[in-house]
Amino acid sequence: MVKMDRPIRVLLTKPGIDTHWRGVAVLSMGLRDNGLEVINAGNQSVEEIVRTAVQEDVDILGLSFQCESYRMFVPAIMEGLKENEAEDMKVIVGGHILPNHDDSLIEAGVKRVFHLHTAPDEVAEYIKEIVK
């Protein structure tokens, strides 16, 4: 594993106006307990998410969804990252994701989809693995 001179930086956000924050709060604490630096950005528009991810120079962009709005938001965010020359940014998605939609999210550029009740330790280990 490559030794980094700083903790892995993770931006967690909820695209749009979804107000279900419990999962993000639990994940934030779990990632911090695993030594990751977490930026909890709250609800943001596509443009705000892309701008924050680029400005904060995060290693991982984590998007949380409570409904199928990911079908609209994920492609728009991936396009925004591309337009800002950040298409190599690692994006993960979690929450209420229908299992039959995993493949389309991966095809859109998402590295991994985490479903409800995934342990924060599992997410942290995956993040550490892909940010080598």
C-alpha positions in Angstrom: 0.0 0.0 0.0 1.2 3.5 -0.8 1.8 5.6 2.2 0.0 8.9 2.0 1.2 12.1 3.8 -2.4 12.9 4.8 -5.5 10.9 5.7 -7.8 9.7 2.9 -10.3 12.5 2.3 -14.0 11.6 1.7 -16.8 13.9 0.7 -20.2 12.7 1.7 -23.2 14.4 0.3 -26.9 13.9 -0.6 -27.8 15.2 -4.0 -31.0 17.3 -4.1 -33.4 17.8 -1.3 -33.5 14.3 0.4 -33.5 14.8 4.1 -32.8 11.3 5.3 -29.4 11.8 7.0 -29.2 8.9 9.5 -27.2 6.6 7.2 -24.7 9.4 6.3 -24.2 10.3 10.0 -23.5 6.7 10.9 -21.2 6.2 7.9 -19.3 9.5 8.7 -18.6 8.4 12.3 -17.5 4.9 11.1 -15.2 6.3 8.5 -13.6 8.7 11.0 -13.2 5.8 13.4 -11.2 4.1 10.6 -8.9 7.0 10.2 -10.4 8.7 7.2 -11.1 12.4 7.0 -14.8 13.1 6.3 -16.3 16.2 4.8 -20.0 16.2 5.4 -21.4 18.6 2.8 -25.1 18.2 3.4 -27.6 18.5 0.6 -26.1 20.0 -2.6 -27.0 20.5 -6.2 -25.0 18.8 -8.9 -22.9 21.9 -9.5 -22.2 22.3 -5.8 -21.2 18.6 -5.4 -18.7 18.8 -8.3 -17.3 22.2 -7.2 -16.9 21.0 -3.6 -15.3 17.7 -4.6 -12.8 19.5 -6.8 -12.0 22.3 -4.4 -11.6 20.0 -1.4 -9.3 17.7 -3.5 -11.1 14.6 -2.1 -10.0 11.0 -2.8 -13.6 9.7 -2.7 -16.9 11.2 -3.5 -19.7 9.4 -1.6 -23.3 10.0 -2.7 -26.2 8.9 -0.6 -29.8 8.3 -1.9 -33.1 7.5 -0.2 -35.0 7.2 -3.5 -34.4 6.6 -7.2 -33.2 10.1 -7.8 -29.8 8.5 -8.4 -30.9 7.6 -11.9 -30.9 11.4 -12.7 -28.2 12.7 -10.4 -25.4 10.2 -10.9 -25.0 10.7 -14.7 -25.2 14.5 -14.2 -22.5 14.4 -11.5 -20.2 12.2 -13.6 -20.6 14.6 -16.5 -19.8 17.5 -14.2 -16.7 15.8 -13.0 -15.6 15.2 -16.6 -16.3 18.8 -17.5 -14.0 19.9 -14.6 -11.3 17.5 -15.6 -11.9 15.3 -12.5 -13.3 12.3 -14.3 -10.8 10.1 -12.5 -12.3 10.9 -9.1 -13.5 7.7 -7.4 -17.3 7.9 -6.7 -19.2 5.5 -4.5 -23.0 5.4 -4.0 -25.1 4.1 -1.1 -28.5 4.0 0.4 -31.8 2.8 -1.1 -30.4 1.6 -4.4 -32.4 -1.1 -6.2 -30.1 -4.1 -6.8 -31.1 -4.3 -10.4 -29.7 -0.7 -10.9 -26.2 -1.6 -9.7 -24.9 -2.3 -13.2 -26.2 0.9 -14.7 -24.5 2.9 -11.9 -21.2 1.1 -12.5 -21.5 1.7 -16.2 -22.0 5.4 -15.4 -18.6 5.4 -13.7 -19.5 4.6 -10.0 -16.8 2.4 -8.5 -19.1 0.6 -6.1 -22.7 0.5 -4.8 -23.3 0.0 -1.1 -26.8 -1.1 -0.1 -28.6 -0.5 3.2 -27.1 -1.9 6.3 -23.6 -2.2 4.9 -21.2 -1.9 7.9 -19.1 1.4 7.9 -16.0 -0.8 8.5 -16.7 -2.5 5.1 -17.0 0.8 3.3 -13.8 2.1 5.0 -11.8 -1.0 4.0 -13.1 -0.7 0.4 -12.1 3.0 0.3 -8.6 2.2 1.7 -8.2 -0.5 -0.9 -9.0 1.6 -3.9 -7.1 4.7 -2.7 -3.7 3.0 -2.8 
